């Protein structure tokens, strides 16, 4: 049986974004801000689906999986997905986004 979604807890928004969320929830039948934030995140993810799945598909092909197999593996066992991608690419994709790992020298 597929794993069930877990609750998501995020840190507070920046003041401007918090005000935008308040306005959006105000005009949407006075929804609670948490409900509106849930809808906003869901909408963003759906609108970004092709971009996200394009990246998943790129790494899936390199790992010998189809995009939906890798998508499910990322969801259910992210450590195993990371291992497959690292082995296939020879690079740790997770390290790509580490703030301290980029040493850019100015000319």
N, C-alpha and C positions, 0 to 999 in steps of 0.2 A: 504494500500500500504506500502511495506517495506520502512524503513528509508534509505535515500541515504547516502553513505559514505561522510565524511567531510575531508577537507584538514588536513594534518598532518604537524606540525612544530616541529622540534627537535633541541636540542642544538648542538653546534659545536662538531665535532668528536675530539678525541685525535689526536695529531700530526701524530703518526704512522698510525692510521686507515685512517686519511685524505689522507695521501700519497698513501696508498693502494687503496683507492677509486679513486684517481686521475689516478693511473696507470691502474686500471681496465677500467675506462671510456676512457682513451687514446687508449687502444687496442680494444675497442668495437666501432669502427667507430666514434671515437671522440664525443661520447655522452656528453651531459652536465652532470656535477657531480650530479645534482639533479635528473636527469632521471636515471642515473646509481644507485644512492642510492635507488630510488624507486624500481628498478628491484632487487637489492640486498635484500631489506626487503621483497619483495614479494617472492623471492626464499627461503629465510630463513623460512618464515611462512609456505610455502608449504612443505618444507622438515621437518618441525617440526609438521606438522598436526597431526600425530598419537599420539605424546606425548601430545600436547595441548588438543586434543579431548579425550584422555584417562583421563586427569584430569577433563575435563568438564563432562565426563560420570560418573566419580566417584561421583561428587557432585550432578549431575542430579538424579542419582539413590537414593541418600539420600534424595533428595528434592521431589521425586515422579514425576519427569519429564523424558523425554528422552533427550539424549544429544543435539539434534538439537533444541529442545524447550528451553533448558537452554542457549545454544549458542546464539540464537536469543534474549532471554531475557537479557543476558549480554550486547549484542550490543544495544538493544533499550531502556532498563530500568535497568542500572546497580545497582541502589539503591534497586530496588525490588529484583533483583537476589541476592544481598548481604543479604537482609533480609531473603529470603527463605533459603539460605545456612546457615546463622547464626542460624536460628530457627531449622533447621534439624540437625546441628552438635553440637549446644550448645556452639560453639566457633566462634569468629569473625575471619574469614580467613584473612581479610584485616590487622588485627592487628598482624598476624603472621610475616609479612614482615616489620613491623615498626622497624627502627634501634634502637630506645631507649627502646623498650620493652624487649630486650634480656639482661638479667643480668646473665652472665656466670661468675662464681667465679672460680678463679684458685686455685689449691691445694697448 
